[in-house]
Amino acid sequence: MSSYLLQGFSPVFLSTVRICFTSLFLIIVAVVHKGMKRPTTSEWKYLVGVGIFGTLLNQTFYFTGLHHTTPANASLIIAMSPIATILLERIIFKVKFTMKKASGAIISFIGVFSIIGVANGSFGISWGDFNILIAMLCLSISLLFIRGLAKTMPSFVITIYATVLGSVLMIPAAGVERIVSGTVVSHSLFMWILLICAGVLAQGVAGFWWNGGVAKVGAGTASMFMNIQPFVAILASHFILGNHIMLTQIIGGMLVLLGVFIANMPTVKPIMSTGANKSA
C-alpha cells in the first residue's frame, strides 16, 4: 500500500501525513480510554528517543528507500531488525552474546547480503536498499528505548505517546523536503482514502491488535507471525504491483528468518538428577 501511494506523494510528505492520521486515531483512543498517565522526566527521555529513531528517522529513511526499491526487499531487510537489536544490545549494554545469537546473526547477514549485495547481476547496493538498511537500524535502536519504557509503562501507552511525539517531529522534516526537492501531492480522492486507511487501519488499528496479541500469546509465538510478513509482502508486491519474485529474495529471506529463529531459540536447561532418582 505504501509503495503504491508513493506514486502520488513524495516520501517524507506521505510518511508525515500517514503518521498524523495515525496519531489522530490514537488520541481519540486515549480520550476514550481515560487511563493515560503523565510520563515522568525519565520516561520522556525514552519517549523522545523512540520518537526520533522509531518515527522520524525510521519513517524518513523507510519511505525514501521504498521509493527506490521493491516492497519485497524492504520487508526482508526490515525483518533483520531483531538481529540488529541483539548486536546493539551487545555493543551498548554488554549483553552476553551466545553462540546461538552469533550463528543467527551470521546467517541473517548472509541472507541480507544475498538480497541487496547483488543488483542486476553485478556487485553493489541500490540507493533504496541502503536507505531501508538505515531505517532498519533506526528501528532497532528505538526498540532499545521501548524496552526501557516497558518496565514502567503499558505497551499501548508507549504506542500512543511515541506515535504522537513522532508525528510532531515529522512535520519539520516534511518542510525540509519541500525546500530541498519539492513536495508531490496527489489530487486523487482514492489516493487520499487509501492514505487515511494506511494511517488508521494498517498502522493504528493493526498496532493495537498486535500488542493485544502479544499480551495473550507471548512474544515467542507472536514472532512466528512476524516472520510471515516478508513473504506476504513478496506475494502482494507481485500480484498487486506486478513486481517479479527473484530467487535471491526467496533464498535471502529464508536465511534472514532462519537466522532470527536461531538467535531467538529459548535455551533448554538440562534436567538435574536428584538423589531420589538413584537406586538404593
HUHUJO-V832633 format. One line per field, one symbol per residue. phi: phi as a letter, one per 40 degrees, with the letter a starting at -180 (. if undefined). A space follows every 50 residues. Layout:
phi=???
This chain:
phi=.ccccccbbcdccccccccccccdcccccccccfbcccccdccccccccc ccccbdcccccccccccbacdcddccccccddccccccccccbfcdbccc cccccccccccccccbcbbfgbcibccccccccccccccccccccccccc cbbcccccdcccccccccccdcccccccccbgbbbcbccccccccccccc ccbcccccccccccccbgccccccccccddcccccccccccgcccccccc cccccdcccccccbcccccccccbcccccc
